[in-house]
C-alpha cells in the first residue's frame, strides 16, 4: 500500500509510503492521493488534512521509472487545485528530500512543519522541464519575487533553517519531533471552528492568489509546450521531478 490513510480526532493523515523510492510519485500514487483528498474534503468528519511521508524523505519528485505522460501533469494540477481550494486546512510534515513535485505538493498546503535535516530543491529548469502544482503563483508570495526566481532558475538546494527564514515553511523542528509536532498542529486546527478556518483560507487565497485555476491552466500550457515527455535526466536519489 503506497498511501496510508488514518483518521483521528478530525485529522485525516495521508502518508506517502514508498520509502524505498524516497516517496517519489508515480501516476498511480498521484491518482490515489487525489482520490483520497477528494474523499476527505467531502467527509464532514474531516476537519484537517495532514500530508506526510514515510522514511527518510517526504517526496523526491516524480519516479524516474514511471513513464512521463500528460495524465501525470493533469493529476498534479487537479490535486493542487483541490488542496488550495478545499475548506479544510492542509498541514504538511516534511523531512529529508523535498524535491520538485514534493516541494510543489508542500506549497499546496497551508502550514508546513519541516524537520531540521530537510533539503528543498526545484531542479526542473536545469533538467529542461517546467514546474507544476501552481509553483509560479505560490512561491513568489511566500519568499518574494527575487528569491522565487532564484529557486526556480538555479535549482539550488535550500536547507530547512533558510526555508523557515525565507517563509517557505511555518516551523522547523528537530528531526525526531517532526511527526508529533505536525500532528499537534493539525489537532489544534481541528479544535477550531471549521467554518471560520474555511473563511480565513478562502479570503486569504482570494486576495493573494486571484484565479488560481487560471494560473494552473497557464502553467500546464507552458509545461506541455516546453517539456519533453521522455526526458531521461534524474534528480536527487535518481528520481525524476
C-alpha positions, 0 to 999 in steps of 0.5 A: 500500500503506497498511501496510508490513510488514518483518521483521528480526532478530525485529522485525516493523515495521508502518508506517502509510503514508498520509502524505498523510492524516497516517496517519489510519485508515480501516476498511480500514487498521484491518482490515489492521493487525489482520490483520497483528498477528494474523499476527505474534503467531502467527509464532514468528519474531516476537519484537517488534512495532514500530508506526510511521508514515510522514511527518510524523505517526504517526496523526491519528485516524480519516479524516474521509472514511471513513464512521463505522460500528460495524465501525470501533469493533469493529476498534479494540477487537479490535486493542487487545485483541490488542496488550495481550494478545499475548506479544510486546512492542509498541514504538511510534515516534511523531512529529508528530500523535498524535491520538485513535485514534493516541494510543489505538493508542500506549497499546496498546503497551508502550514508546513512543519519541516524537520531540521535535516530537510533539503528543498530543491526545484531542479526542473529548469536545469533538467529542461522541464517546467514546474507544476502544482501552481509553483509560479503563483505560490512561491513568489508570495511566500519568499518574494519575487527575487528569491522565487526566481532564484529557486526556480532558475538555479535549482539550488538546494535550500536547507530547512533553517533558510526555508523557515527564514525565507517563509517557505515553511511555518516551523522547523523542528528537530528531526525526531519531533517532526511527526508529533509536532505536525500532528499537534498542529493539525489537532489544534486546527481541528479544535477550531471552528471549521467554518471560520478556518474555511473563511480565513483560507478562502479570503486569504487565497482570494486576495493573494492568489486571484484565479488560481485555476487560471494560473494552473491552466497557464502553467500546464500550457507552458509545461506541455509546450516546453517539456519533453515527455521522455526526458531521461535526466534524474534528480536527487536519489535518481528520481525524476521531478 
